[in-house]
Amino acid sequence: MNTYRYVFYLKAVNGIQFMPKFKIHLPRLDKTIETEGNKTLLSLLHQNDIPLASSCNGDAVCGWCKVQIIRGLESLHPPTNRELHLKKRHLFKDNERLACQTQAEQELSITTTYW
């Protein structure tokens, strides 16, 4: 067994998923974040010192962390029930998602109204 297969096997056996790196583009800020996924957009942006509003700390209560998906919407998981509730209450457009509830797994381009 070669080293790559062995490492991948160990990660799979221990319940760790192998995630390839991908990029999240922020065209209005002229920035790109490289990530492995498994994190919400809100946490990724905050970890990279990119401001995004949120008064509920990512609990899907306030709706302030709304982002517009410019490219890659079809690759995202469907909205959670909490997100659907807020989208309806705040009249979100089809390409708008809550950053606190959205996890990227492939390349995306996003923006907000205030960047």
N, C-alpha and C positions, 0 to 999 in steps of 0.2 A: 504494500500500500504506500503510495507516494505521500509526501508530507502534506500537500494541499488537501488530499482526500481525508487524511487522518485528522487534520485540524477541523475540517468541515464536519466530519463524523462526530467528533467530540462535542462540537457546538450543538449539533442536532440532538445528540443523546442527552446533553445537559439542559435541554429546553431553550437554548439560546438560538434565536433565529439569525441567520446570516442575511444582512441587509446591504445591498449595494449602495454606494454613495450616489447622490444626485444633487441637482442644484435648484434653488428657489431664487428666481430673479425678481428684483424690485426695480423696475425700470425708472420710475420717477425719482428714486434715490440714487440711481446709477450704482447699485450694489447687487452682489450675488452671494448667497449663503450656500455652503456645501454641507450636506447632512446625510445621515444614514437612515433617517425616518424614526418611527415609533415615538414621536413627540408631536404635540400640537403645534400649529403655526404660531400661536401666541407664545408658547415657551421658547420656540426656536428664535423668534424675533427678539424677545427680551434677552435671551442668552447672548445675542449678537449686538446688544445695545441699540436696537432699533425700536423707536417709540411706537407703541400701539396702546390705545386707551383700553382700560378695563377697570371697573370699580368693584367687580364681584370676584376678583382673583381667579377667573377661569371657571366659574361655576354655572355658566350659561343662564345668568339671571339678568344682567344689565343690557346686553346687546351692543355695547360700545366697541367691541373688538371686531366689528364687521369689516371684512376685506372683500375686494372685488377680484375674482379669478379672471385674469386676462387670457391665460392659456393653461390648459391641463385640467379643466373642470371635469371632464369625462373620466379622468383617472382617480378621482376622489371617491371615497365611500359615500353612500347616501347619508343625508343629514340624520342626526339622532332625533329622538322624539322631543327632547328639550330644545334642540336647534329649530326644529320645525315649528314649535310653538312660538319661539321668538321671531322667526322669519315672518310668520303670519301676523303677529302683533305689531311688528315694526315695518311691515310692507316691504320686505327685502325683494330685490330683483332676483331672477333665476341664477345669475352668476355671482351672487353675494353669499358669503358663508361666514359663520362665526369662527374666528381664529382659535378660540378656546376649545372648540369641539371638532375641529378639522385636522386630521393627520394626513400629511403628504407622504406618498410612497413612490412618486415619480416626479419628474421635473415639472415645475410650475412657474408661472409669472403672476404676481399679485400686486395690488395697490390698494390705497384707501383714498378717501376724498380729501384728507388733510396732509398727505405727504407732498 
